[in-house]
Amino acid sequence: MLVVFHISSDIPIRLTNGTSLRDGNRRFANTSGRVEVSINNQWGTICGTSYWDDEDATVLCRMLNHTSGRALRYGQFGAGSGPIWIAYLRCQGDEDSIFHCPMAFN
């Protein structure tokens, strides 16, 4: 069953276990990693075992001030230690936020 939510875009999101842009010892921004969201002050993953595609990645990357994104599959960045908060995400690619895309909370 698909449950569609349109929730606040100010929920914290982050990329973990990936790579970031650096200039010497200064770190500027994460450029890849496992996507996590914080709900009720608990970090958890997004998507879990559901299909993550380039449209979803592009919307998420734009939220993080990048111009585009590309989905990497098969647990490239390891499993999360928190709950799987969002088990289904289907962005078209032109949304302002992943939280404006159809999704189901786990």
ZIVENHU-V550611 format. One line per field, one symbol per residue. ss: DSSP state (H for helix, E for strand, - for the rest). psi: psi as a letter, one per 30 degrees, with the letter a starting at -180 (. if undefined). burial: b if it has 9 or more other ideal C-beta (glycine too) atoms within 8 Angstrom, else e. A space follows every 10 residues. Layout:
BEGIN
ss = ???
psi = ???
burial = ???
END
This chain:
BEGIN
ss = ---------- --EEEE---E EEE--EEEEE ---EEEEEE- -EEEEE---- ---HHHHHHH HHH------- ---------- ---EEEEEEE -------HHH -EEEE-
psi = kkkkkjlkfg kkllklgbll kljbfkkekk fllkkkljkh gkkllkecgl kkleeeeeee eefgglfllk kklhheglkl faljejfkki lffglfkfgg lklkk.
burial = eeeeeeeebe bebbbbebeb eeeeeeeebb bebbbbbbee eeebbbbbee ebebbbbbbb bbbbebeebe beeeeebeeb ebebbbbbbe beeebebbbe bebbee
END
